[in-house]
Amino acid sequence: MPLNRYHLRTSIAVSDIREAVAFYEGKLGLQVLRSGPSATIADGSRVYGSGGGPALNVYQSATAGKTSATLATWYVDDIDQIVDELTSSGVEFTRYDQFEHDAKGITARAGGGRIAWFQDPDGNTFALEADV
């Protein structure tokens, strides 16, 4: 059964749903589509919309922040503008020693384009990418 016919949603574990809500809604500006339970936590999850549909499931779990890998990437038209807006709302961009970053924390992407990384309060890593 091919999976390419079905919508895919990224799931992110967080240690404190209230703190996550402040970050995802307050700092990133994501719109909650619905909330619900997460295991035994009555109001422990949120589904956020992005790009016109449900895209990100955030749920409270003891497994929060267990990977340093990039978990999701937003593909944007104007990375400078988005980085500026997120920075002004309190998002801090991550700099990695092996890359040369500009003053905003943006670096060249392998194969062309540009990329910037940031983390949520649990250390879950996200990226913004642009082709120019």
Contacts in CASP RR format, 6 or more apart in sequence:
PFRMAT RR
TARGET T0000
AUTHOR 0000-0000-0000
METHOD contacts of the structure
MODEL  1
MPLNRYHLRTSIAVSDIREAVAFYEGKLGLQVLRSGPSATIADGSRVYGS
GGGPALNVYQSATAGKTSATLATWYVDDIDQIVDELTSSGVEFTRYDQFE
HDAKGITARAGGGRIAWFQDPDGNTFALEADV
7 54 0 8 1.000
9 47 0 8 1.000
9 54 0 8 1.000
9 55 0 8 1.000
9 56 0 8 1.000
9 57 0 8 1.000
10 55 0 8 1.000
10 56 0 8 1.000
10 57 0 8 1.000
10 71 0 8 1.000
10 72 0 8 1.000
11 56 0 8 1.000
11 57 0 8 1.000
11 58 0 8 1.000
11 59 0 8 1.000
12 56 0 8 1.000
12 57 0 8 1.000
12 58 0 8 1.000
12 59 0 8 1.000
12 71 0 8 1.000
12 72 0 8 1.000
12 120 0 8 1.000
12 124 0 8 1.000
13 59 0 8 1.000
13 60 0 8 1.000
13 61 0 8 1.000
13 63 0 8 1.000
13 64 0 8 1.000
13 65 0 8 1.000
13 66 0 8 1.000
13 122 0 8 1.000
13 124 0 8 1.000
14 20 0 8 1.000
14 58 0 8 1.000
14 59 0 8 1.000
14 60 0 8 1.000
14 61 0 8 1.000
14 64 0 8 1.000
14 120 0 8 1.000
14 121 0 8 1.000
14 122 0 8 1.000
14 124 0 8 1.000
15 60 0 8 1.000
15 61 0 8 1.000
15 62 0 8 1.000
15 64 0 8 1.000
15 65 0 8 1.000
15 121 0 8 1.000
15 122 0 8 1.000
16 60 0 8 1.000
16 121 0 8 1.000
17 38 0 8 1.000
17 41 0 8 1.000
17 43 0 8 1.000
17 44 0 8 1.000
17 45 0 8 1.000
17 46 0 8 1.000
17 58 0 8 1.000
17 59 0 8 1.000
17 60 0 8 1.000
19 121 0 8 1.000
20 46 0 8 1.000
20 58 0 8 1.000
20 60 0 8 1.000
20 120 0 8 1.000
20 121 0 8 1.000
20 122 0 8 1.000
21 32 0 8 1.000
21 46 0 8 1.000
23 120 0 8 1.000
23 121 0 8 1.000
24 30 0 8 1.000
24 46 0 8 1.000
24 48 0 8 1.000
24 56 0 8 1.000
24 58 0 8 1.000
24 120 0 8 1.000
25 31 0 8 1.000
25 32 0 8 1.000
25 48 0 8 1.000
26 89 0 8 1.000
27 86 0 8 1.000
27 89 0 8 1.000
27 90 0 8 1.000
27 91 0 8 1.000
28 86 0 8 1.000
28 89 0 8 1.000
28 91 0 8 1.000
29 89 0 8 1.000
30 48 0 8 1.000
30 49 0 8 1.000
30 50 0 8 1.000
30 56 0 8 1.000
31 48 0 8 1.000
31 49 0 8 1.000
32 46 0 8 1.000
32 47 0 8 1.000
32 48 0 8 1.000
32 49 0 8 1.000
33 47 0 8 1.000
33 48 0 8 1.000
33 49 0 8 1.000
33 53 0 8 1.000
33 54 0 8 1.000
34 46 0 8 1.000
34 47 0 8 1.000
35 43 0 8 1.000
35 44 0 8 1.000
35 45 0 8 1.000
35 46 0 8 1.000
35 47 0 8 1.000
36 42 0 8 1.000
36 43 0 8 1.000
36 44 0 8 1.000
36 45 0 8 1.000
36 46 0 8 1.000
37 43 0 8 1.000
37 44 0 8 1.000
37 45 0 8 1.000
38 44 0 8 1.000
38 45 0 8 1.000
38 59 0 8 1.000
38 60 0 8 1.000
38 61 0 8 1.000
39 60 0 8 1.000
39 61 0 8 1.000
41 60 0 8 1.000
44 59 0 8 1.000
44 60 0 8 1.000
45 57 0 8 1.000
45 58 0 8 1.000
45 59 0 8 1.000
45 60 0 8 1.000
46 57 0 8 1.000
46 58 0 8 1.000
46 59 0 8 1.000
47 54 0 8 1.000
47 56 0 8 1.000
47 57 0 8 1.000
47 58 0 8 1.000
48 54 0 8 1.000
48 55 0 8 1.000
48 56 0 8 1.000
48 57 0 8 1.000
48 58 0 8 1.000
49 55 0 8 1.000
49 56 0 8 1.000
50 56 0 8 1.000
50 74 0 8 1.000
56 72 0 8 1.000
64 122 0 8 1.000
64 124 0 8 1.000
65 122 0 8 1.000
65 123 0 8 1.000
65 124 0 8 1.000
67 124 0 8 1.000
67 125 0 8 1.000
68 125 0 8 1.000
69 125 0 8 1.000
70 117 0 8 1.000
70 125 0 8 1.000
70 126 0 8 1.000
70 127 0 8 1.000
71 124 0 8 1.000
71 125 0 8 1.000
71 126 0 8 1.000
72 126 0 8 1.000
72 127 0 8 1.000
73 126 0 8 1.000
73 127 0 8 1.000
73 128 0 8 1.000
73 129 0 8 1.000
74 82 0 8 1.000
74 126 0 8 1.000
74 127 0 8 1.000
74 128 0 8 1.000
74 129 0 8 1.000
75 129 0 8 1.000
75 130 0 8 1.000
76 82 0 8 1.000
76 128 0 8 1.000
76 129 0 8 1.000
76 130 0 8 1.000
77 130 0 8 1.000
78 130 0 8 1.000
79 106 0 8 1.000
79 114 0 8 1.000
79 115 0 8 1.000
79 116 0 8 1.000
79 128 0 8 1.000
79 129 0 8 1.000
79 130 0 8 1.000
80 104 0 8 1.000
80 106 0 8 1.000
82 128 0 8 1.000
83 93 0 8 1.000
83 104 0 8 1.000
83 105 0 8 1.000
83 106 0 8 1.000
83 116 0 8 1.000
83 128 0 8 1.000
84 104 0 8 1.000
86 93 0 8 1.000
86 118 0 8 1.000
87 93 0 8 1.000
87 104 0 8 1.000
91 118 0 8 1.000
92 118 0 8 1.000
92 119 0 8 1.000
93 101 0 8 1.000
93 104 0 8 1.000
93 105 0 8 1.000
93 106 0 8 1.000
93 116 0 8 1.000
93 117 0 8 1.000
93 118 0 8 1.000
94 117 0 8 1.000
94 118 0 8 1.000
94 119 0 8 1.000
94 125 0 8 1.000
95 101 0 8 1.000
95 105 0 8 1.000
96 107 0 8 1.000
96 117 0 8 1.000
99 107 0 8 1.000
99 108 0 8 1.000
100 107 0 8 1.000
100 108 0 8 1.000
101 107 0 8 1.000
104 116 0 8 1.000
105 116 0 8 1.000
106 114 0 8 1.000
106 115 0 8 1.000
106 116 0 8 1.000
107 114 0 8 1.000
107 115 0 8 1.000
107 116 0 8 1.000
108 114 0 8 1.000
108 115 0 8 1.000
109 115 0 8 1.000
109 129 0 8 1.000
112 131 0 8 1.000
113 129 0 8 1.000
113 130 0 8 1.000
113 131 0 8 1.000
113 132 0 8 1.000
114 129 0 8 1.000
114 130 0 8 1.000
114 132 0 8 1.000
115 127 0 8 1.000
115 128 0 8 1.000
115 129 0 8 1.000
115 130 0 8 1.000
116 127 0 8 1.000
116 128 0 8 1.000
117 125 0 8 1.000
117 126 0 8 1.000
117 127 0 8 1.000
117 128 0 8 1.000
118 125 0 8 1.000
118 126 0 8 1.000
118 127 0 8 1.000
118 128 0 8 1.000
119 125 0 8 1.000
119 126 0 8 1.000
120 126 0 8 1.000
END
